[in-house]
Amino acid sequence: NILVYRLGGSTYECSIIRTTGGCLQTIASVDGFENSGDDFTDLIIDIIADEFQK
């Protein structure tokens, strides 16, 4: 099984792909708006700002 994950600025997609005999089959797939790339960027900026202010 292969996990495919794309983290965009405002969305994310995640799929689990199975390879069988050279064929690819999507087992599960999900997408959403929470925990997107912008959220990670904001979190990193907050951590750096907190450390800088110390």
C-alpha positions as CSV (number, residue, x, y, z in Angstrom):
1,N,0.0,0.0,0.0
2,I,1.1,3.6,-0.8
3,L,0.1,6.7,1.1
4,V,-0.2,9.8,-1.2
5,Y,-0.5,13.1,0.6
6,R,-0.7,16.7,-0.8
7,L,-0.6,19.6,1.5
8,G,-1.7,22.8,-0.3
9,G,-2.0,26.3,1.1
10,S,-5.7,26.0,1.9
11,T,-6.6,22.3,1.4
12,Y,-5.1,18.8,1.7
13,E,-5.8,15.5,0.0
14,C,-4.8,12.1,1.2
15,S,-5.2,8.7,-0.6
16,I,-4.2,5.1,0.1
17,I,-3.3,3.3,-3.1
18,R,-2.9,-0.5,-3.5
19,T,-0.6,-2.0,-6.1
20,T,-1.6,-5.4,-7.4
21,G,-0.1,-7.0,-10.4
22,G,1.1,-3.7,-11.8
23,C,-2.4,-2.1,-11.4
24,L,-3.2,0.8,-9.0
25,Q,-6.4,0.8,-7.0
26,T,-7.5,3.6,-4.7
27,I,-8.5,2.1,-1.4
28,A,-9.5,5.3,0.4
29,S,-9.4,9.0,-0.2
30,V,-10.1,12.1,1.9
31,D,-9.7,15.9,1.4
32,G,-10.5,18.9,3.6
33,F,-9.7,22.4,4.6
34,E,-8.6,22.0,8.2
35,N,-4.9,21.5,8.9
36,S,-3.8,22.9,5.6
37,G,-0.4,24.3,4.6
38,D,-1.4,27.8,5.8
39,D,-2.2,26.4,9.2
40,F,1.3,24.8,9.4
41,T,2.9,28.0,8.2
42,D,1.1,30.1,10.9
43,L,2.1,27.6,13.6
44,I,5.8,27.8,12.6
45,I,5.6,31.6,12.5
46,D,4.1,31.7,16.0
47,I,6.8,29.4,17.3
48,I,9.6,31.5,15.8
49,A,8.0,34.7,17.1
50,D,7.7,33.3,20.6
51,E,11.4,32.2,20.6
52,F,12.5,35.6,19.2
53,Q,10.7,37.4,22.0
54,K,12.4,35.4,24.7
